[in-house]
Amino acid sequence: MNKDLLENVQKIIYYHLNNKVVNREKVYEIEPSSYEIGKKFEPKSHEILLMQLIGMVISFITIIQALRTLVYYRYER
């Protein structure tokens, strides 16, 4: 049993050592127009900063509303 297993493993090793792998290059044709369209709509740095500022303002307003609600229910009596 072990001898057969060893022979099979050696056959597999011999096969892989003697067969060379051939790499075939596949050329993908990408339309340059799609890349240019994506590049055109890429956000600029000042737009990103503006979006971050708007997000911070919304977060600040949400925190203030949560604190007002907390104070209202805490000291409602």
Backbone as a ProteinNet text record, in pm:
[ID]
protein_1_A
[PRIMARY]
MNKDLLENVQKIIYYHLNNKVVNREKVYEIEPSSYEIGKKFEPKSHEILLMQLIGMVISFITIIQALRTLVYYRYER
[TERTIARY]
82.6	0	86.3	180.4	266.2	357.8	396.3	483.8	409.9	283.8	203.3	182.5	158.3	139.5	265.9	380.2	507.8	534.3	501.4	520.6	431.6	307.4	216.9	265.4	313.9	366.9	488.8	575	693.8	656	550.6	504.3	453.5	379.8	327.9	442.3	541	656.9	732.7	753.9	825.9	750.4	617.9	537.1	549.9	542.7	548.5	687.6	789.9	925.4	960.3	903.4	940.2	848.9	731.4	641.1	659.2	681.2	700.7	567.6	547.2	424.5	444.6	351	359	259.4	310.5	223	186.7	58.8	13.1	-43.1	6.7	-41.9	-174.8	-271.1	-400.6	-413.1	-445.3	-455.8	-602.6	-627.6	-762.6	-770.8	-869.4	-886.1	-980.6	-927.2	-1007.2	-1030.4	-1154	-1184.4	-1124.4	-1045.2	-988.8	-1095.5	-1206.9	-1310.4	-1369.2	-1384.1	-1440.4	-1345.8	-1214.5	-1117.6	-1122.2	-1135.1	-1139	-1265.5	-1376.7	-1500.8	-1485.8	-1426.1	-1403.9	-1309.9	-1209.1	-1112.5	-1180	-1273.1	-1339.4	-1426.9	-1490.9	-1581.4	-1515	-1383.8	-1313.2	-1320.1	-1358.2	-1373.6	-1240	-1244.5	-1124.1	-1104.6	-989.1	-958.1	-1051.4	-1084	-1171.8	-1314.6	-1355.8	-1487.9	-1491.3	-1382.5	-1374.1	-1376.7	-1302.6	-1302.2	-1440.4	-1509.7	-1644.7	-1740.1	-1728.8	-1814.2	-1783.6	-1656.1	-1619.9	-1675.2	-1668.2	-1721.2	-1871.7	-1943	-2088.1	-2118.9	-2042.3	-2061.7	-2036.5	-1934.5	-1905.4	-2016.9	-2071.4	-2181.5	-2304.5	-2335.8	-2451.2	-2429.6	-2308.2	-2278.3	-2292.8	-2245.1	-2255.1	-2401.1	-2483.2	-2625.3	-2692.7	-2656.9	-2715.1	-2676.3	-2551.4	-2506.2	-2580	-2596.7	-2668.8	-2813.7	-2878.3	-3016.4	-3024.5	-2928.2	-2928.4	-2909.2	-2820.9	-2799.5	-2923.5	-2989.4	-3112.6	-3219.3	-3231.4	-3329.4	-3295.2	-3167.5	-3123.9	-3154.4	-3122.3	-3147.6	-3297.4	-3375.7	-3520.6	-3579.6	-3542.7	-3599.6	-3538.7	-3419.8	-3354.6	-3414.4	-3435.7	-3482.3	-3625.3	-3705.7	-3842	-3928.7	-3896.7	-3980.6	-3992.9
-119.8	0	125	133.5	250.8	260	143.4	142.9	198.8	159	211.5	362.2	405.2	547.9	625.9	572.5	637.3	642.7	534.4	533.1	637.5	647.9	747.3	889.5	915.2	1047.6	1077.6	979	1000.1	1024.8	956.9	981.2	1124.8	1168.6	1306	1406.2	1383.6	1473.1	1473.6	1357.1	1346.4	1420.6	1404.9	1472.1	1623.9	1675	1820	1875.2	1796.8	1846.1	1848	1757.7	1748.2	1827.6	1863.4	1942.6	2089.7	2165.6	2308.6	2380.3	2477	2555.5	2664.5	2674.7	2776.2	2886.2	3005.6	3119.7	3186	3198.9	3269	3403.1	3504.9	3637.7	3662.8	3703.6	3737.7	3888.8	3944.3	4089.2	4128.3	4211	4262.6	4401.2	4419.2	4550.1	4632.5	4737	4825.7	4954.2	4995.4	5117.8	5237.2	5316.6	5433.4	5535.5	5532.1	5631.2	5609.7	5482.1	5457.4	5508	5492.5	5543.4	5695.6	5758.5	5904.9	5958	5887.6	5930.8	5921.7	5811.3	5797.4	5903.5	5937.3	6039	6176.1	6200.2	6330.4	6353.8	6248.2	6262.7	6230.8	6217.9	6191.6	6316.4	6300.7	6420.2	6489.7	6620.6	6700.2	6713.2	6763.5	6770.8	6868.4	6981.8	7077.1	7022.1	6938	6876.4	6775.8	6700.4	6603.4	6675.9	6786	6863.2	6921	6966.4	7019.1	6909.9	6789.8	6678.7	6641.9	6644.4	6615.5	6722.3	6848.9	6957.7	6942.6	6909.1	6889.6	6773.3	6665.4	6551.9	6588.3	6671.3	6714.1	6802.9	6890.7	6977.5	6894.1	6796.8	6709.7	6631.7	6581.9	6509.4	6600.5	6724.7	6820.2	6848.6	6871.7	6898.4	6778.5	6657.6	6536.5	6522.5	6552.6	6544.6	6647	6769.4	6873.2	6830.9	6775.2	6729.5	6617.4	6525.5	6416.3	6470.2	6568.9	6627.8	6703.2	6775.7	6845.7	6747.2	6635	6532.7	6472.7	6446.5	6389.5	6484.2	6612	6710.8	6727	6725.9	6741.7	6628.3	6504.5	6391.6	6376.8	6427.8	6415.9	6515.8	6639.2	6745.1	6786.7	6694.3	6726.6	6759.4	6703.5	6718.3	6858.9
0	0	0	92.8	99.8	-21.7	-73.6	-190.7	-312.4	-328.9	-439.2	-425.2	-304.4	-279.2	-312.1	-272	-301.1	-450.9	-521.5	-667.4	-734.5	-689.3	-748.3	-721.7	-601.5	-569.4	-655.2	-674.3	-758	-903.1	-951.9	-1088.6	-1103.4	-1002.5	-1007	-1004.3	-918.2	-909.5	-1040.9	-1098.8	-1225.7	-1336.1	-1337.5	-1438.3	-1426.7	-1304.1	-1285.3	-1309.1	-1282.3	-1305.5	-1453.4	-1531.4	-1672.6	-1764.4	-1720	-1803.6	-1770.4	-1873	-1852.6	-1870.9	-1787.5	-1795.2	-1899.2	-1988.4	-2092.5	-2057.9	-2040.7	-2013.2	-2144.3	-2165.8	-2285.5	-2242.1	-2302.9	-2268	-2338.1	-2259.9	-2316.3	-2313.8	-2424.6	-2436.1	-2421.7	-2324.2	-2303.7	-2365.1	-2448.3	-2510.2	-2423.9	-2367.2	-2283.6	-2361.7	-2364.6	-2437.8	-2364.8	-2432.7	-2365.7	-2328.1	-2399.4	-2369.9	-2230.5	-2188	-2055.7	-1946.9	-1969.5	-1872.2	-1867	-1982.8	-1986.2	-1919.2	-1936.3	-1871.5	-1720.6	-1670.8	-1527.3	-1474.4	-1553.2	-1511.4	-1504.7	-1596.2	-1601.1	-1478.1	-1427.9	-1314.1	-1181.3	-1179.2	-1053.7	-965.3	-836.4	-751.4	-724.8	-726.8	-700.4	-549.6	-508.7	-365.4	-293.1	-355.8	-287.1	-275.2	-370.1	-358.5	-243.8	-228	-118.2	16	26.7	151.2	180.7	78.1	96.5	145.9	88.4	133.5	278.2	317.1	456	550	508.1	589.8	609.9	503.4	514.1	608.2	598.9	689.1	833.5	858.7	995.8	1050	966.5	1010.5	1044.2	959.7	986.8	1115.8	1138.5	1262.7	1383.5	1372.2	1482.7	1516.4	1414.3	1436.9	1502.5	1459.1	1517.8	1664.2	1697.4	1836.9	1922.4	1871.8	1946.4	1971.2	1869.1	1887.4	1990.1	1987.1	2085.1	2226.1	2243.4	2375.7	2423.6	2333.7	2371.7	2415.9	2343.9	2381.3	2516.6	2539.3	2667	2782.2	2765.3	2870.5	2893.1	2786.6	2799.6	2882.1	2849.7	2924	3062.7	3083.1	3214.9	3314.2	3268.1	3358.3	3326.7	3278.1	3239.3	3360.7	3473	3592.1	3632.7
[MASK]
+++++++++++++++++++++++++++++++++++++++++++++++++++++++++++++++++++++++++++++

